[in-house]
Amino acid sequence: MGELVRFDAAVVTVDAVVDALDRDGCVVVERFLTADKVAALKDELAPHRDQTPLGRNDFEGFDTKRVYALFAKTRGFDELAIHPLLLGVLDRVLGHYQLSGPVGIDIGPGESPQGLHRDDVVYPIPWPHQQVVLNTMWALDDFTAGNGATVIVPGSHRTSPTEMPAAADTIAASMPAGSVMFYVGTVWHGGGANHTDERRLGVILEYAASWLRPRRTTSRPCRWRSCAPSSRASRSCSATTSTRPSSATSTAATRAEPSPGPEDGATS
């Protein structure tokens, strides 16, 4: 399998990210966010981390907290979800798309490694097929091999969904806080084990092809005053008919509590 390609945020281009995704299925853009922005995001998430219970099963992680319904609870991720670099990559990889699975992932000390998986496996689409899922993992802490950095198998995105790679083929996606990893839905990956005494926080913003049902309906937990998305966001209030990410990412959204009941499904 390949190596994990890395770019500096100051010089990265849409073409460079798309080329790396086509070749390897994954790529890291280091220090995409400033230290001040990372601190602000962590502050905004702090009360929700405190209130979130630990995972319900081995896949979610019994020592991991998953903060669902992010856009009903925070405003800090709005600008990231419609950043020009991200939208440019989505235009090229998925074409027509929607925000599908935003979630904060807070891996605690003692967490075991998550099983390797592909994020598009939730859709019963015959193999081979074009990419229908693009994920971004935003590191709000330093990601290291010891504290639960996502493990990934570059180049595995072209293999069959029945051909799970060996654990020895994985690479820890170590990256400094403020970095983001792009990875396609067909690449094998999983959450790493946390052997430290500190928690490791990352946020996933996942996108899916617009003709698929999103993993989670982003607008469901939210109440709206208006629908005035930016010129780069969806022209529709409906996350399911958008050719751009849902206007749930727009600052026009009014913060609201999520609808009752647990969110189903999980990712690394």
GIFENWO-V222155 format. One record per helix or strand of 3 or more residues. SS is the DSSP state (~ for helix, > for strand). FROM is the first residue (numbers start at 0). LEN is the number of residues. Records with the same first field share a line. If there is no record, write none. Layout:
SS->FROM-LEN ; FROM-LEN
This chain:
>->5-3 ; 25-5 ; 63-4 ; 96-3 ; 102-5 ; 132-7 ; 179-5 ; 199-10
~->13-11 ; 34-17 ; 69-4 ; 77-4 ; 83-10 ; 118-4 ; 155-3 ; 166-3 ; 246-3
